[in-house]
């Protein structure tokens, strides 16, 4: 740096960085940094929520099944259905084979397929009601080209049996065509089957005479998902911005100083 010009030119370049265009640039960078931090924290919160969910599922999987009437009795005291998700239950009754839908676009082990959902007529506690039961996964090739008898309920129509499973919640806004639907909507199923349904549906774990198909579906994927790696990525972007942007500004100031012309000497 040439004597007599460095400090003045540095101050000039710094003042240039406070001009409107540069101020806008600084604000944009600050906003981006704030966004990356918030996105990282959001992924951390999602990771914690996933861990909490996994803990609840794991704890409830160790509890012996309770009669479905006992499980639903807590709903009368104001407990929301979400608080009963994955609760293990048992119930007596019979399959109503003609009342059935399939949940499309499902997969298991990387293979495509459907879930078969059948109405189960409760024999105790609520004899007037039925329960929608997700009996499990059927491979797409079998569903499209196989015989319905391959995955129909075992036994004769009307046979009484004990069923064990876990509770889950309905979702509104059913879409689909004919028997194929994208979700279990209580109102839509009640209209379709002309029956009063229990307030939650059941994911089948065990029933007498279960066949090879459908394959019982696990309660949930207990992995933690990609949330931690996503959070790390967002925080890395934040660190790059915090270090990189000031370095760019310093480099611009130095470049302006180095390229500035030398002041001419005063004439004698």
N, C-alpha and C positions, 0 to 999 in steps of 0.2 A: 504494500500500500504506500503510495507516494506521500511524503511529508506534506502537511498543510492542506490536504484535501480530504483525507479519510473521514474524520469525525463529522465534518459538515455534510459530506455526501451520504454517509450512513444515516444521519438524521433526516436528510431529504428523502431517501428511499423508504425509511420507516414512515414518514408522513404520507408518502404515496400509498402505502398500504392501508391508510385510513380514508382514502377517497371512496366515494359511493360504490363504485364497481367492486372494489376490494372488500368493503364492508358487507356487501351482498354475498360475496364469496365466503367470507368468514361465517356469516349466519347460516348459509347452506351447509357448510361443513359441520358446524355445531349441531344443526338439526339432524344431519345424518348420523353423527356420533351418538346423539341422544336416542335416535331410533334404533341403532344397533345395540345399545345398552339395554333398552327396553325389550327388544326382541330376545336378547340373551336371557334376561330375567323371566320373560314369558315362558321360554322353553324350560327354565329351571322350575317354574311353578307347575308346568305341565308334567314334568318328571316327578315332582313330589306328589301330584294328584294321582299319577299312574302308580306310584309306590303305595300310596294309601289304598287305592283300589285293589291292588294285588294283595295287600295285607288283609283286607276285609274278606276277599274271596278265599284266601288260604285259611283264615280263621273259621269261616262258615263251612268250609269243606270238611272240617273235622267234627262238626256238630252232627249228631245223629238226626235223621229225618223226623220231623214232627208232623202230626196230622194237619192236613191243609186247612181244616176249620180253625185250628189253634193259630196257625200263621196269619190267617185273614182276620181273626178276631182283633188283632192289634190295629187294623185299619179303621175299625169303628171308633177307636180312641183318638183318631186324628193323625196317626203315623202315616206319612206319605209312602206310596208304593216304592219309590226309589230306595227307601230305607230297608226294604225287604228283598232287594235284589240278591240273588244267589243263595237265598235261604233254602235249605234242603227240606223237602216235604215228601209225604207219602199220601196216597189216596186210593180208595176202592171204587171200582166202577167198570165200565165197558166201553170199548171203542165204537163210535158211530162212523162206520167206514165210508158212508156216502158223503160225509161232511169233511172235506179235505181241500187244502190248498198247498201250493208249493212256493217256497221262497226261492226266487231265481238269483243268479249271479253270486253263488256261494262257492267256496273252495275248501279243500282239505288236502294237506300234503302237497300243495302246488297244483292239484288237479281240479278242474272246474266241475260244478254240479249244482244240485239244488238241495234244499231242506224240505222234508215232507212234514206238513203240519196237519194233524188229525184231531177231530173233536172227541173228547173223552167225557162220557156222561157220568157225573159223580153219583155214587150210590149211597153216600152218607153225608150228613151235615147239610148239604145243599142239593137235595134230590131234584130240584127244579132247574138246576143250572148245569152248564157244561164248562169244560176247561179246554182251551186251545193248547195242544201239546206238540212241540217240535220234536218229532221222533228221530230226527237225525239226517245225515248226509247220504245222498244217492248220487253216484257218479253220473256226469252228463250223458255219457255214451249209453249207460244202462237206462237212464230216464228217457232218452229219445228212442232207443231201439229195443229195449227190453220189454218184458211182460210185467204189467202192474202187479201181478201176484207175487213177483219177486220181492217187492218191498211193502206189501200190504200187511196189516197187523196179523200176528199169529193167532191161531185158534179159530173157532167158529164165531159168527156174528152173535153178539149178545153175551159171550163168555165173560164172566166176572173175573177180575184180576186185581192185583195190587201193583201200583205203579209208584216209582220213586223218581224224583227229579229236583230241579232247582227253579225258583221263581224268577221271572224277569218282567219288564214293563212293556206295555203296548206303546206304539208310536202312531200318531195320526197322519193322515194324508196318503192312504194306500194308492199305489199306481200299479197298473198291470193289465193283463188281458186274460179273460176266462179264469182258469184256475191258477194262473201264474201271477204272483204279486211280489212287490219289492219290500214289504214290511208287514208286520202284524198290527192291524188297526182294529181295535175292539168294536167300534161302531159298525165298520164295514163287514166284519165277520158275523156280528149278530144279525145284520140285515141279510147277509148271504145265507146263513144257516138257520135263520128264524129261531133263535134260541138265546136265552140270557147267558152271558159268559161271565165267568169269574173275573175279578178286577185285574188279574195278572195272568200271564201265560206261563207254561211250564216247559223247561228244557229236560227232555227225558234222560235219566241216568240208567235206569234198570226197570225191566218189566218181564213178567213171566213169558217164556217162549220167544224171546227176541231172536230175530233172524240175522243173517249176515248183513242184510241191507234193510233199513238204513243203518248207518254207522252212527252211534251216539256221539254227539258233538261235545268237546270239552267246554267247560263253563266259560273260559276266557283265556286268551294268550297272556300269560303272566310275565312276559318279557317287559323290559323297561322302554322298548322302542328307541327311536333315534334322537330323543330329546336332548340327552347329554351332549352328543356330538354336535348337534345343531347349536346348542348354547355355546360350546367352545368356539365354533366357527364365528358366531356373531361377536364374541368377545375378542377374538383374533382380529376381526375387521376393525373393532373399536381401537385396539392397540395400534394397528397400522395407521389409522387416522390420527391418533393422538401423537404419534412419533413422526409420521411422514409429513403431515401438513406443516408443522413448524419448521421442519428441515427444508421444505420447499421454499418457505418464506425467507429463511436465513440465506439460502442459496441465491434467491432473487436479489436480496439486498447486497450481497457480496458481488454478484455479477454486475449490478449497476455501478458499484464503486470501482470495479476493475476496468470497466469499459468507458468510464467518464473521461473526457479529455483533460490533459494537464492544463492548469491555468498558466497563461503567458506571464513572463516576468515583466515588471514595470519598466518602462524605458528610462534610461538614465537621463 
